[in-house]
Amino acid sequence: MENQAAMLRAIAQHAGLPALRELAGRAGVQAAYRVTVHYFDRRARDSVGTAEFSRVSGARLTVVFLGALGHRPLQHPLAPSRYEALVRALQMLRFDNLSDQPDIPLHGVDLWMVERAAGGFVKSVILAPALARGTYALLIDTIKEYLPTALKLVV
């Protein structure tokens, strides 16, 4: 999993995005969530969607598609109710206690990394959506429901 985690974090780094820990540590930011998506067969651009909540600017979602639009971040407002529902859903799944999805092959599957950061705390979970079962499938459904813009396909 370490190689997969490094590869997924490199997508955000290559897109010029700060580490989630850094983002969550900025003044006024209460929490940040990130979904990094890697398409093994290159049918779409890898992407990074970052939802953050700030006391000053509220909730917003920023999405970057690697190799598209000059890595220009696309900003979307995120309704406070949707943000709060995402947070509640992740708490119900006990996201902070999840480990990476077991038995993910090294090649041949799309990968997601879902991360949460608040203050100095950072938690990440690596998933292979096509193989997800149980709590991992529920986590995927949660992201699809509350952050669908973060999962858009750009070719």
N, C-alpha and C positions, 0 to 999 in steps of 0.2 A: 504494500500500500504506500510505502514511502515514495517510491518512484512515481506512482500515480498522483500523489499529493503534490509533489514537486512540479510535475508537468501541469497540473491544474492551476497551481499558484503562479506558474510562469505565464499563463495566458493573461492574467490580470496585470502582471508586471510588464509584459510586452505591450499591453494596451496603454501603459502609462498610468495605471491606477495605483493609488497608495495601498499598502497592506491594510487589511480590515482593522487590525489592532491600532494602527496609526489613525485611521479615520474615526474610530470609536473614541479615541483619546482626545480628539479636538474639542475645544471649548464649546459647550452647549449641546454636544451630541450625546444623547442618552443611550442609544443603541444603534447597531447597524447589522444588517443581514445581507448575505451575498450568495448568489447562485452562479456558479461557473459551469458552463456546459461545453463539453468537448465531443465533437462528432468524429468517430473513428474513421469513417469513410469519406470525409470531406464533402458530404452532400450539402452542408451548410457551414456558415462561418461559426467558429467558436465564439462564445459570447460570455459576458459578465454582467449580471444585473445586481445592483447594489441598492437596497432600501435602507434609508436612514431616517431617524427621528431626532429632530433638534427642537429644543424649547423655543428657539427663535423662528425658524423657518418651517416648522412642522414636519410632516412626512413627505418624502419624495423618493422616486425610483430613478436611478440612472442606469442606462444600458449602453454597453459598448460592444460592437461586433468586430472581432479581430480581422484586420485586413479589409475592412469595408468603411466607407465614409471617412477615411483618414483617421480612424480611431476616435472620431468626434463623439463625445458622449451625448446620448439622447436623454433628455430630462422629461420626466412625467410626474405630475402631481400624484400623490397617493392619498386618497381620502383617509382621514384619521380613523374612521370606523373600519376600513379595510386593513389598515396597519394594525389596529388593536385586535382585530379578528385573527390576523396572521400570528401575532404574538401569543394569543390565547391557544390557538390550534397547536403551535409548537410546544407550548407548555404542557398541553394535554398529552402530546406524544412523548413527553419527557425527553425532548431533543438533547438537552445538556447531558443526559446519561447514555445516549446512543453511541455505539461504536460504529466503525465503518461497516457497510454491508459485507457479510462474509461471502467467500467464494467468488469474488469478482475475477474473471480471467484477465490476464495481462494485456491481451489484445482482442480486437474484434467486437467490442461493445462500446456504445456511447457511455460517457461518464459524466456525472454531476458531482460537484462538491457544494454542499450547503453549509454556510458558516454563520455564526452569530458572535457578535462582539459587544461588550459593554465594559467601559472602563478598561482595565487591564485583562479582562477575561476574554478568551477566544475559544470557540468550540467549532469543530468542523466534522462533517460526516460525508464520506464518499459513497456514491450510489451508482449502480448500473440499472437504469430504469427498466430495461427490457427483462431483467432478471429479478426485479424486486418483488418481495412477498411480505406479507404481514405489516409490521410497523413501517418498514421501508417503503412499501407501496402506498401506505397512508401518508407518509412524508412527501412522496412525489405528488400525490393528489392534492395535498395542502398547498404546495408551491404552484401547481397548475391553477388552483382555484384563486389564490390570493395575489400571485405575482405572474399572471399569464404573459404580460408584456416582456418579462425577463426571459421568456422561452421562445420568442418569435424566431422564425427561421429566416435568415438572410443568406442568399446564395451569391 
